Amino acid sequence: MSTAGSPEHVQPARPGDPSRIGPYRIIGRLGAGGMGTVYAGLTADGLRVAVKVIHAGQAGDPEFRARFRREVQLSARVQGPCLVPLLAADPEAAAPWLATAYAPGPTLNQHLAAHGPLTGGTLYAFATGTAQALAAIHAAGVVHRDVKPQNVVLTPAGPRVLDFGIARAADGTSVTRTGVLTGTPGWISPEYYRTGTAGPQADVFAWGALIAYAATGRLPFGGGAPDAVAFRVMSGDPDLDGVPGALLDIVGRALAKEPTERPAAATVAEHCSRLLAAQTTQVLGGDAGPAPTRVGELVTAEWHMPTLDDPDWHAPAVSSRKRTLLAVLVAAAVLGAATGGVLAFRTGGHDNEAGHRRAAGRATADTAGTSAVPRADGTAQGTSPAGTPRGDAPSPSDPRRIPVPVDPLAGVSDPAFTRAGDESEPTSDEWRNSTGASTPQETAVDRAVRADVTSMLATKDMDFMTPTVTFNKRAQTVLVTGGPVSQLPDETREVFVRAGKMAACKALAHRLKDDPAAWSYGRYAVAWKNYDGDTEASILGFGEATDGCLTRVAGQWQGGQEGIATAGSPSSDQAEIRVADAADKAITAEWNARIAQGNGLAPFGNDDAISLGFDPVEKAAYVWARDTDGVLVGRAQRANFQDAVSTILCPKLTAEYHRNRSWNYTRWSVAVLEGNSRIPELITSGECLT
């Protein structure tokens, strides 16, 4: 069952079909198969997506679910030309699903049946595009293992390779049934028939068969019984009669019986690109102006497929206030993890991706959305990173400078709050018996918490999660409740939990400080309802406002894993995007300058090694580097990188702080991911205004 391939039209939904899957509104069906159903979906912004949902019978099989989870993990690793990007997935849902961009057009099988073989420039563009796709797949350390005509869609923009249902990592790890042959007869390599193992060379073999089929309309090893096809694949010659002479050599080499005699996919792609460039130049002629030079432009120039439109896709847009987060970039995606729950993945061009990758947004518990920690005398004088007092500090009336009490009951002999130090978890009964605000003081806390949570979530486009604030006087607990939101990603809900805890902690700390003899609420909890009218709620987090609202070690703020996960979520705030992009480039330039000075430092292995994002919960900027080449293995190298980050980042954060009164980010943290590690190692944290 291919995910993104489509019939000619969207088919009507059937009784019992879902109206929403994850963040997508379902408007019909694209197809169905033995594994499940593919639905036509729309994002809040009108992007067309294909959503594959696994049948309940398959989902109940732990082995099958493991294979589906593996499909999601491998698909997430692969991005490149002529591939259909994975957008989001929830392999742990009751009905596991994944969503890809919609690829309109017939499969190669369908096109050949209706129109016959590909010819001329379109054939060369097809050969080039599919080889480029396989090269990108192999570069990501993945073997497709199911390259066949049904898994290639001929879209108006070019060919698209689909479906990683039986893909495996090139290192050999996979989740498949022992002793079961996976793949489609006629598209399986000789070595896989012989030994049951196949590497990237097997994909190249299938590519050769694919091009022969596209050029002639005939299966290169014929049809019939699977064992007869297998015999011809292992010992017979392919039928290449009708393959253009320019392609004959590369296709023949790809179909070699021994995998060591086949070229790599990247070599095939390069060879086909040269053939395509020659074809383009021949078609354009000497006086037609400059020929396209980039491979993507070459494919587009010679690709001739009709533009398709289906009026059934044009459904009315939904309110953006109610959309579910599409572009959440959880730590599992940003940092290479895959830990369950809904995963959403970046797509798009490099420039757009870079802006959203770098701009994003953390919490555990102490300044009220404030950006500075007060001095012992209660003032809030700022300092530069080196500790030099700033002469242009904001006015004391600036609300960002109002400190949250670290210990609001210090020195209070008989406070109304009597549960300090009680670490017992709030119960469902405490949530059920809580009520709305009934006094002016409770109303003020209610408003402050709701406004603070909404503000934190807004920069991540998560403010559709509206909190409800209730009070349980007997338990001395304020409860912040969210939900229900259908099929909300766990990672998105976790941001809500962190925001609710932080907002409640700050509001309660201020009230305890201002009126300790009368204000009895000092505990807080965040709950989640799964259904409208639900009389039960899950308690997802709790704490006490007398413990401080931020994590501190020896008085110094410390970032954490939750913060970097939130920072990895794309930001919609233009100031964050602008500052992150400028800081990212400046940090990279600073690192390169230090390399040039001969300090024993080395460049990172790729241009996107350094990333920056924002955590709106703890008002912190996170910088992390994926170090695949051992650039930061030593203490001296890490100290140098830490210094490079702080040298650049603090001035940029403080400059924005002074020019933009809505800017709250003055904390920073640096992390490193070594090799293929999925868990970032935090090196250091700091504050620009202390």
VEXDREN-364583 format. One record per residue (C-alpha): residue in one letter; x, y, z; residue number from 1. Coordinates in steps of 0.5 Angstrom, whole numbers. Layout:
BEGIN
code, px, py, pz, pos
A, X, Y, Z, NUM .
...
//
This chain:
BEGIN
code, px, py, pz, pos
M, 0, 0, 0, 1 .
S, 4, 6, -2, 2 .
T, 2, 12, 2, 3 .
A, 3, 18, -3, 4 .
G, 1, 15, -9, 5 .
S, -6, 17, -11, 6 .
P, -12, 15, -16, 7 .
E, -15, 20, -21, 8 .
H, -20, 23, -16, 9 .
V, -21, 23, -9, 10 .
Q, -26, 18, -7, 11 .
P, -31, 19, -2, 12 .
A, -31, 18, 5, 13 .
R, -34, 12, 8, 14 .
P, -39, 11, 14, 15 .
G, -34, 10, 20, 16 .
D, -28, 14, 17, 17 .
P, -25, 19, 21, 18 .
S, -26, 26, 20, 19 .
R, -19, 28, 23, 20 .
I, -13, 24, 24, 21 .
G, -7, 27, 28, 22 .
P, -7, 35, 26, 23 .
Y, -10, 33, 19, 24 .
R, -18, 34, 17, 25 .
I, -20, 28, 13, 26 .
I, -24, 29, 6, 27 .
G, -24, 23, 3, 28 .
R, -20, 16, 1, 29 .
L, -14, 16, -4, 30 .
G, -14, 8, -3, 31 .
A, -14, 2, 1, 32 .
G, -10, -5, 1, 33 .
G, -8, -11, 6, 34 .
M, -4, -6, 10, 35 .
G, -9, -1, 11, 36 .
T, -13, 5, 8, 37 .
V, -10, 12, 5, 38 .
Y, -14, 18, 7, 39 .
A, -14, 25, 3, 40 .
G, -12, 30, 9, 41 .
L, -11, 37, 9, 42 .
T, -7, 42, 14, 43 .
A, -10, 48, 17, 44 .
D, -6, 52, 11, 45 .
G, -9, 48, 6, 46 .
L, -3, 43, 4, 47 .
R, -5, 36, 1, 48 .
V, -3, 30, 5, 49 .
A, -4, 23, 4, 50 .
V, -5, 19, 11, 51 .
K, -4, 12, 12, 52 .
V, -8, 8, 17, 53 .
I, -6, 1, 19, 54 .
H, -12, -4, 20, 55 .
A, -14, -6, 27, 56 .
G, -12, -13, 25, 57 .
Q, -5, -11, 23, 58 .
A, -4, -6, 29, 59 .
G, -6, -11, 34, 60 .
D, 0, -15, 32, 61 .
P, 6, -13, 36, 62 .
E, 11, -16, 30, 63 .
F, 7, -12, 25, 64 .
R, 7, -6, 29, 65 .
A, 15, -6, 30, 66 .
R, 16, -6, 23, 67 .
F, 11, 0, 22, 68 .
R, 15, 4, 27, 69 .
R, 21, 2, 24, 70 .
E, 18, 4, 17, 71 .
V, 17, 11, 21, 72 .
Q, 24, 12, 23, 73 .
L, 27, 10, 17, 74 .
S, 23, 15, 13, 75 .
A, 24, 20, 17, 76 .
R, 32, 19, 16, 77 .
V, 31, 20, 8, 78 .
Q, 30, 27, 5, 79 .
G, 32, 29, -2, 80 .
P, 30, 30, -9, 81 .
C, 24, 26, -12, 82 .
L, 22, 23, -5, 83 .
V, 16, 24, -2, 84 .
P, 17, 27, 5, 85 .
L, 15, 24, 11, 86 .
L, 11, 30, 15, 87 .
A, 8, 26, 21, 88 .
A, 7, 20, 24, 89 .
D, 4, 16, 31, 90 .
P, 6, 9, 31, 91 .
E, 4, 8, 38, 92 .
A, -3, 10, 37, 93 .
A, -9, 5, 37, 94 .
A, -9, 5, 30, 95 .
P, -2, 7, 28, 96 .
W, -1, 12, 22, 97 .
L, 4, 16, 18, 98 .
A, 3, 22, 13, 99 .
T, 7, 24, 7, 100 .
A, 6, 30, 2, 101 .
Y, 1, 28, -3, 102 .
A, 4, 26, -10, 103 .
P, -1, 27, -15, 104 .
G, -1, 23, -21, 105 .
P, -1, 16, -24, 106 .
T, 4, 10, -22, 107 .
L, 9, 8, -27, 108 .
N, 5, 2, -28, 109 .
Q, -2, 6, -29, 110 .
H, 2, 11, -34, 111 .
L, 5, 5, -38, 112 .
A, -2, 1, -38, 113 .
A, -5, 8, -41, 114 .
H, 0, 11, -45, 115 .
G, 5, 6, -47, 116 .
P, 13, 7, -45, 117 .
L, 16, 13, -43, 118 .
T, 20, 16, -49, 119 .
G, 25, 22, -50, 120 .
G, 27, 27, -45, 121 .
T, 22, 24, -40, 122 .
L, 25, 17, -40, 123 .
Y, 32, 21, -39, 124 .
A, 29, 25, -33, 125 .
F, 25, 19, -30, 126 .
A, 32, 15, -30, 127 .
T, 36, 21, -27, 128 .
G, 30, 23, -22, 129 .
T, 29, 16, -19, 130 .
A, 37, 15, -19, 131 .
Q, 38, 21, -15, 132 .
A, 32, 19, -10, 133 .
L, 36, 12, -9, 134 .
A, 42, 16, -8, 135 .
A, 39, 20, -3, 136 .
I, 36, 14, 1, 137 .
H, 43, 10, 1, 138 .
A, 47, 17, 3, 139 .
A, 42, 17, 9, 140 .
G, 44, 9, 11, 141 .
V, 38, 6, 9, 142 .
V, 36, 1, 3, 143 .
H, 29, 1, 0, 144 .
R, 28, -6, -2, 145 .
D, 22, -5, -5, 146 .
V, 23, -1, -12, 147 .
K, 18, -3, -17, 148 .
P, 13, 1, -21, 149 .
Q, 8, 1, -16, 150 .
N, 12, 5, -12, 151 .
V, 14, 11, -17, 152 .
V, 9, 16, -18, 153 .
L, 9, 21, -24, 154 .
T, 7, 27, -21, 155 .
P, 7, 34, -26, 156 .
A, 14, 36, -22, 157 .
G, 17, 29, -24, 158 .
P, 18, 22, -21, 159 .
R, 17, 21, -14, 160 .
V, 19, 14, -10, 161 .
L, 15, 12, -5, 162 .
D, 14, 7, 1, 163 .
F, 19, 5, 6, 164 .
G, 14, -1, 8, 165 .
I, 20, -6, 8, 166 .
A, 26, -2, 8, 167 .
R, 32, -3, 13, 168 .
A, 38, 1, 15, 169 .
A, 44, -1, 11, 170 .
D, 48, -3, 17, 171 .
G, 43, -9, 17, 172 .
T, 38, -8, 23, 173 .
S, 31, -9, 21, 174 .
V, 25, -12, 24, 175 .
T, 22, -17, 19, 176 .
R, 20, -24, 20, 177 .
T, 25, -29, 20, 178 .
G, 26, -33, 14, 179 .
V, 20, -29, 10, 180 .
L, 22, -27, 3, 181 .
T, 20, -19, 3, 182 .
G, 20, -16, -4, 183 .
T, 16, -17, -11, 184 .
P, 18, -22, -16, 185 .
G, 21, -19, -22, 186 .
W, 24, -13, -17, 187 .
I, 28, -18, -13, 188 .
S, 36, -18, -14, 189 .
P, 39, -25, -15, 190 .
E, 43, -24, -8, 191 .
Y, 37, -24, -4, 192 .
Y, 34, -30, -8, 193 .
R, 40, -34, -6, 194 .
T, 42, -31, 1, 195 .
G, 36, -27, 4, 196 .
T, 40, -21, 5, 197 .
A, 41, -15, 0, 198 .
G, 44, -8, 1, 199 .
P, 44, -2, -3, 200 .
Q, 46, -6, -9, 201 .
A, 40, -9, -9, 202 .
D, 36, -3, -10, 203 .
V, 41, -1, -16, 204 .
F, 39, -8, -19, 205 .
A, 31, -6, -18, 206 .
W, 33, 1, -21, 207 .
G, 36, -2, -28, 208 .
A, 29, -7, -28, 209 .
L, 25, -1, -27, 210 .
I, 28, 3, -33, 211 .
A, 28, -2, -38, 212 .
Y, 21, -3, -36, 213 .
A, 19, 4, -37, 214 .
A, 23, 5, -43, 215 .
T, 20, -2, -46, 216 .
G, 13, -3, -43, 217 .
R, 16, -10, -42, 218 .
L, 18, -14, -35, 219 .
P, 25, -15, -36, 220 .
F, 25, -22, -33, 221 .
G, 18, -23, -36, 222 .
G, 12, -25, -32, 223 .
G, 9, -32, -30, 224 .
A, 10, -36, -23, 225 .
P, 14, -33, -18, 226 .
D, 19, -39, -18, 227 .
A, 20, -38, -26, 228 .
V, 21, -31, -25, 229 .
A, 26, -32, -20, 230 .
F, 30, -37, -24, 231 .
R, 30, -32, -30, 232 .
V, 33, -27, -25, 233 .
M, 38, -31, -22, 234 .
S, 41, -34, -29, 235 .
G, 37, -31, -35, 236 .
D, 39, -25, -39, 237 .
P, 34, -19, -38, 238 .
D, 30, -17, -44, 239 .
L, 33, -10, -46, 240 .
D, 31, -10, -53, 241 .
G, 28, -2, -54, 242 .
V, 32, 1, -49, 243 .
P, 36, 7, -52, 244 .
G, 43, 6, -53, 245 .
A, 45, 12, -49, 246 .
L, 42, 8, -43, 247 .
L, 43, 1, -45, 248 .
D, 50, 1, -42, 249 .
I, 48, 4, -35, 250 .
V, 42, -1, -35, 251 .
G, 46, -7, -36, 252 .
R, 51, -6, -31, 253 .
A, 46, -4, -26, 254 .
L, 43, -11, -28, 255 .
A, 49, -15, -27, 256 .
K, 48, -22, -23, 257 .
E, 54, -20, -18, 258 .
P, 52, -14, -13, 259 .
T, 60, -12, -13, 260 .
E, 59, -11, -21, 261 .
R, 54, -6, -20, 262 .
P, 55, 2, -20, 263 .
A, 53, 5, -14, 264 .
A, 47, 9, -14, 265 .
A, 50, 16, -14, 266 .
T, 55, 14, -20, 267 .
V, 48, 12, -23, 268 .
A, 45, 19, -22, 269 .
E, 51, 22, -24, 270 .
H, 52, 18, -31, 271 .
C, 44, 19, -32, 272 .
S, 45, 27, -30, 273 .
R, 50, 27, -36, 274 .
L, 46, 24, -41, 275 .
L, 40, 28, -39, 276 .
A, 44, 35, -40, 277 .
A, 46, 32, -47, 278 .
Q, 39, 31, -48, 279 .
T, 37, 38, -46, 280 .
T, 42, 41, -50, 281 .
Q, 40, 37, -56, 282 .
V, 33, 39, -55, 283 .
L, 34, 47, -54, 284 .
G, 39, 48, -60, 285 .
G, 45, 52, -60, 286 .
D, 41, 59, -60, 287 .
A, 36, 57, -55, 288 .
G, 39, 61, -49, 289 .
P, 43, 58, -43, 290 .
A, 41, 50, -41, 291 .
P, 39, 49, -34, 292 .
T, 45, 46, -30, 293 .
R, 42, 44, -24, 294 .
V, 40, 37, -24, 295 .
G, 33, 39, -21, 296 .
E, 32, 44, -27, 297 .
L, 34, 39, -32, 298 .
V, 29, 34, -30, 299 .
T, 24, 39, -30, 300 .
A, 26, 42, -37, 301 .
E, 25, 35, -40, 302 .
W, 19, 32, -36, 303 .
H, 13, 32, -39, 304 .
M, 7, 30, -35, 305 .
P, 0, 34, -35, 306 .
T, -2, 38, -29, 307 .
L, -7, 35, -25, 308 .
D, -13, 38, -21, 309 .
D, -18, 35, -17, 310 .
P, -24, 39, -15, 311 .
D, -25, 34, -9, 312 .
W, -19, 37, -6, 313 .
H, -22, 44, -5, 314 .
A, -25, 44, 1, 315 .
P, -27, 50, 6, 316 .
A, -21, 52, 10, 317 .
V, -22, 51, 18, 318 .
S, -20, 56, 23, 319 .
S, -13, 57, 24, 320 .
R, -15, 58, 32, 321 .
K, -17, 50, 32, 322 .
R, -11, 47, 28, 323 .
T, -7, 42, 31, 324 .
L, 0, 43, 31, 325 .
L, 3, 41, 24, 326 .
A, 10, 43, 24, 327 .
V, 12, 41, 32, 328 .
L, 19, 39, 31, 329 .
V, 20, 34, 37, 330 .
A, 27, 32, 40, 331 .
A, 26, 26, 37, 332 .
A, 26, 29, 30, 333 .
V, 31, 35, 32, 334 .
L, 36, 30, 35, 335 .
G, 35, 24, 31, 336 .
A, 31, 20, 37, 337 .
A, 24, 16, 36, 338 .
T, 21, 15, 42, 339 .
G, 14, 14, 41, 340 .
G, 8, 19, 40, 341 .
V, 6, 23, 34, 342 .
L, 13, 25, 31, 343 .
A, 13, 31, 26, 344 .
F, 18, 32, 21, 345 .
R, 21, 38, 17, 346 .
T, 20, 39, 10, 347 .
G, 22, 44, 5, 348 .
G, 27, 48, 2, 349 .
H, 34, 49, 5, 350 .
D, 33, 57, 7, 351 .
N, 26, 56, 9, 352 .
E, 28, 50, 13, 353 .
A, 34, 53, 16, 354 .
G, 30, 59, 19, 355 .
H, 25, 55, 22, 356 .
R, 30, 50, 25, 357 .
R, 34, 55, 28, 358 .
A, 28, 59, 31, 359 .
A, 24, 55, 36, 360 .
G, 23, 55, 44, 361 .
R, 24, 51, 56, 362 .
A, 21, 49, 64, 363 .
T, 22, 47, 71, 364 .
A, 21, 52, 75, 365 .
D, 24, 62, 78, 366 .
T, 23, 68, 74, 367 .
A, 16, 70, 72, 368 .
G, 17, 71, 65, 369 .
T, 22, 75, 67, 370 .
S, 29, 76, 64, 371 .
A, 33, 78, 70, 372 .
V, 35, 75, 77, 373 .
P, 35, 80, 82, 374 .
R, 41, 82, 86, 375 .
A, 41, 81, 94, 376 .
D, 38, 88, 95, 377 .
G, 32, 87, 91, 378 .
T, 34, 91, 85, 379 .
A, 35, 88, 78, 380 .
Q, 42, 91, 75, 381 .
G, 44, 88, 69, 382 .
T, 51, 86, 67, 383 .
S, 54, 84, 60, 384 .
P, 57, 77, 59, 385 .
A, 63, 79, 63, 386 .
G, 60, 81, 69, 387 .
T, 60, 89, 67, 388 .
P, 54, 93, 69, 389 .
R, 50, 95, 63, 390 .
G, 49, 103, 63, 391 .
D, 42, 102, 59, 392 .
A, 38, 97, 64, 393 .
P, 31, 98, 63, 394 .
S, 26, 102, 67, 395 .
P, 25, 99, 74, 396 .
S, 17, 99, 72, 397 .
D, 19, 94, 66, 398 .
P, 15, 88, 68, 399 .
R, 20, 83, 65, 400 .
R, 25, 86, 71, 401 .
I, 20, 84, 76, 402 .
P, 23, 78, 80, 403 .
V, 19, 71, 82, 404 .
P, 21, 70, 89, 405 .
V, 25, 64, 90, 406 .
D, 23, 62, 97, 407 .
P, 16, 66, 98, 408 .
L, 15, 64, 105, 409 .
A, 22, 65, 108, 410 .
G, 22, 68, 115, 411 .
V, 14, 67, 115, 412 .
S, 13, 64, 122, 413 .
D, 5, 62, 121, 414 .
P, 3, 62, 113, 415 .
A, -4, 60, 111, 416 .
F, 0, 55, 106, 417 .
T, 1, 49, 111, 418 .
R, 3, 43, 106, 419 .
A, 10, 46, 104, 420 .
G, 15, 40, 103, 421 .
D, 9, 35, 102, 422 .
E, 11, 31, 96, 423 .
S, 5, 27, 95, 424 .
E, 2, 27, 88, 425 .
P, -5, 30, 87, 426 .
T, -11, 26, 86, 427 .
S, -16, 25, 81, 428 .
D, -21, 27, 87, 429 .
E, -17, 33, 88, 430 .
W, -18, 35, 81, 431 .
R, -26, 33, 81, 432 .
N, -27, 37, 87, 433 .
S, -24, 43, 85, 434 .
T, -28, 49, 83, 435 .
G, -27, 56, 79, 436 .
A, -25, 62, 82, 437 .
S, -29, 65, 87, 438 .
T, -25, 71, 90, 439 .
P, -22, 77, 87, 440 .
Q, -15, 74, 89, 441 .
E, -17, 67, 86, 442 .
T, -20, 71, 80, 443 .
A, -13, 75, 79, 444 .
V, -9, 68, 79, 445 .
D, -14, 65, 74, 446 .
R, -13, 71, 69, 447 .
A, -5, 71, 70, 448 .
V, -4, 63, 69, 449 .
R, -9, 63, 63, 450 .
A, -5, 69, 60, 451 .
D, 2, 66, 61, 452 .
V, 0, 60, 59, 453 .
T, -3, 62, 52, 454 .
S, 3, 67, 51, 455 .
M, 8, 61, 52, 456 .
L, 5, 57, 47, 457 .
A, 3, 62, 42, 458 .
T, 10, 63, 39, 459 .
K, 10, 55, 38, 460 .
D, 3, 56, 35, 461 .
M, 0, 52, 40, 462 .
D, -4, 57, 43, 463 .
F, -10, 53, 41, 464 .
M, -9, 49, 48, 465 .
T, -13, 53, 52, 466 .
P, -12, 52, 60, 467 .
T, -18, 52, 65, 468 .
V, -16, 54, 72, 469 .
T, -19, 51, 78, 470 .
F, -18, 51, 86, 471 .
N, -18, 46, 91, 472 .
K, -18, 50, 98, 473 .
R, -18, 43, 102, 474 .
A, -12, 41, 98, 475 .
Q, -9, 48, 98, 476 .
T, -8, 46, 90, 477 .
V, -9, 50, 84, 478 .
L, -10, 46, 78, 479 .
V, -9, 48, 70, 480 .
T, -13, 43, 66, 481 .
G, -12, 42, 58, 482 .
G, -16, 38, 53, 483 .
P, -19, 35, 50, 484 .
V, -15, 36, 43, 485 .
S, -16, 30, 38, 486 .
Q, -10, 26, 37, 487 .
L, -5, 31, 40, 488 .
P, 2, 29, 40, 489 .
D, 5, 27, 46, 490 .
E, 11, 32, 45, 491 .
T, 6, 38, 44, 492 .
R, 2, 36, 50, 493 .
E, 8, 36, 54, 494 .
V, 10, 43, 52, 495 .
F, 3, 45, 55, 496 .
V, 5, 41, 62, 497 .
R, 11, 45, 62, 498 .
A, 8, 52, 61, 499 .
G, 2, 50, 66, 500 .
K, 7, 48, 71, 501 .
M, 11, 55, 70, 502 .
A, 5, 59, 70, 503 .
A, 2, 57, 76, 504 .
C, 9, 57, 80, 505 .
K, 10, 64, 78, 506 .
A, 3, 66, 80, 507 .
L, 3, 62, 86, 508 .
A, 10, 65, 89, 509 .
H, 8, 72, 88, 510 .
R, 1, 71, 92, 511 .
L, 5, 67, 97, 512 .
K, 10, 73, 98, 513 .
D, 5, 78, 98, 514 .
D, 0, 75, 103, 515 .
P, 3, 69, 106, 516 .
A, -2, 70, 112, 517 .
A, -8, 69, 108, 518 .
W, -7, 66, 101, 519 .
S, -7, 58, 102, 520 .
Y, -5, 56, 95, 521 .
G, 2, 53, 95, 522 .
R, 1, 47, 91, 523 .
Y, 0, 46, 83, 524 .
A, -2, 41, 78, 525 .
V, -3, 40, 71, 526 .
A, -8, 35, 68, 527 .
W, -11, 33, 62, 528 .
K, -18, 31, 60, 529 .
N, -19, 26, 54, 530 .
Y, -26, 27, 52, 531 .
D, -31, 33, 53, 532 .
G, -35, 32, 59, 533 .
D, -30, 27, 62, 534 .
T, -31, 26, 69, 535 .
E, -23, 24, 70, 536 .
A, -17, 27, 68, 537 .
S, -10, 25, 68, 538 .
I, -5, 29, 73, 539 .
L, 1, 30, 68, 540 .
G, 5, 34, 73, 541 .
F, 5, 38, 79, 542 .
G, 10, 42, 84, 543 .
E, 10, 47, 90, 544 .
A, 11, 54, 89, 545 .
T, 16, 55, 95, 546 .
D, 21, 50, 92, 547 .
G, 23, 56, 86, 548 .
C, 20, 56, 79, 549 .
L, 27, 54, 76, 550 .
T, 32, 49, 76, 551 .
R, 38, 52, 79, 552 .
V, 45, 49, 81, 553 .
A, 49, 53, 86, 554 .
G, 45, 59, 84, 555 .
Q, 46, 58, 77, 556 .
W, 40, 57, 72, 557 .
Q, 41, 50, 69, 558 .
G, 38, 48, 62, 559 .
G, 35, 41, 61, 560 .
Q, 33, 36, 56, 561 .
E, 26, 38, 57, 562 .
G, 28, 45, 55, 563 .
I, 32, 43, 49, 564 .
A, 26, 39, 46, 565 .
T, 21, 45, 47, 566 .
A, 27, 49, 43, 567 .
G, 27, 44, 38, 568 .
S, 20, 46, 36, 569 .
P, 19, 51, 30, 570 .
S, 17, 58, 32, 571 .
S, 12, 62, 29, 572 .
D, 15, 69, 32, 573 .
Q, 19, 73, 27, 574 .
A, 23, 76, 32, 575 .
E, 25, 69, 34, 576 .
I, 27, 67, 27, 577 .
R, 31, 73, 26, 578 .
V, 35, 73, 32, 579 .
A, 36, 65, 31, 580 .
D, 38, 66, 24, 581 .
A, 43, 72, 25, 582 .
A, 46, 68, 31, 583 .
D, 47, 61, 28, 584 .
K, 51, 65, 22, 585 .
A, 55, 69, 27, 586 .
I, 57, 63, 31, 587 .
T, 59, 59, 25, 588 .
A, 63, 65, 23, 589 .
E, 66, 65, 30, 590 .
W, 68, 58, 30, 591 .
N, 71, 58, 23, 592 .
A, 75, 64, 25, 593 .
R, 78, 61, 31, 594 .
I, 80, 55, 27, 595 .
A, 83, 60, 22, 596 .
Q, 87, 62, 28, 597 .
G, 90, 55, 29, 598 .
N, 88, 53, 35, 599 .
G, 88, 46, 34, 600 .
L, 80, 46, 32, 601 .
A, 77, 43, 26, 602 .
P, 70, 45, 22, 603 .
F, 64, 41, 23, 604 .
G, 62, 35, 18, 605 .
N, 56, 39, 15, 606 .
D, 54, 46, 14, 607 .
D, 48, 45, 19, 608 .
A, 51, 42, 25, 609 .
I, 50, 48, 29, 610 .
S, 42, 49, 31, 611 .
L, 39, 54, 35, 612 .
G, 32, 54, 38, 613 .
F, 28, 58, 44, 614 .
D, 24, 55, 50, 615 .
P, 19, 60, 51, 616 .
V, 17, 57, 58, 617 .
E, 24, 58, 61, 618 .
K, 26, 64, 57, 619 .
A, 32, 61, 54, 620 .
A, 36, 60, 48, 621 .
Y, 39, 53, 46, 622 .
V, 45, 52, 42, 623 .
W, 46, 45, 40, 624 .
A, 52, 42, 35, 625 .
R, 51, 35, 32, 626 .
D, 58, 33, 32, 627 .
T, 59, 27, 28, 628 .
D, 66, 28, 26, 629 .
G, 69, 28, 33, 630 .
V, 70, 36, 33, 631 .
L, 68, 37, 40, 632 .
V, 71, 31, 44, 633 .
G, 76, 34, 48, 634 .
R, 75, 39, 54, 635 .
A, 79, 44, 51, 636 .
Q, 75, 44, 44, 637 .
R, 68, 44, 48, 638 .
A, 71, 50, 52, 639 .
N, 72, 54, 46, 640 .
F, 66, 52, 43, 641 .
Q, 62, 54, 49, 642 .
D, 66, 61, 49, 643 .
A, 64, 62, 42, 644 .
V, 57, 61, 43, 645 .
S, 57, 66, 49, 646 .
T, 61, 71, 46, 647 .
I, 56, 71, 40, 648 .
L, 49, 70, 43, 649 .
C, 49, 74, 49, 650 .
P, 50, 81, 46, 651 .
K, 45, 79, 41, 652 .
L, 40, 77, 46, 653 .
T, 41, 83, 50, 654 .
A, 41, 88, 44, 655 .
E, 34, 85, 42, 656 .
Y, 32, 85, 50, 657 .
H, 33, 93, 49, 658 .
R, 30, 94, 43, 659 .
N, 24, 90, 44, 660 .
R, 20, 90, 50, 661 .
S, 16, 83, 48, 662 .
W, 23, 80, 48, 663 .
N, 24, 75, 54, 664 .
Y, 30, 71, 52, 665 .
T, 36, 72, 56, 666 .
R, 38, 65, 58, 667 .
W, 42, 60, 54, 668 .
S, 45, 53, 54, 669 .
V, 50, 49, 50, 670 .
A, 49, 42, 48, 671 .
V, 53, 37, 44, 672 .
L, 50, 30, 40, 673 .
E, 56, 26, 39, 674 .
G, 56, 21, 33, 675 .
N, 50, 18, 32, 676 .
S, 47, 20, 39, 677 .
R, 40, 21, 40, 678 .
I, 41, 24, 47, 679 .
P, 44, 31, 48, 680 .
E, 49, 32, 53, 681 .
L, 49, 39, 56, 682 .
I, 55, 43, 57, 683 .
T, 54, 49, 60, 684 .
S, 48, 54, 62, 685 .
G, 48, 61, 63, 686 .
E, 45, 68, 64, 687 .
C, 46, 74, 60, 688 .
L, 43, 79, 65, 689 .
T, 44, 77, 72, 690 .
//
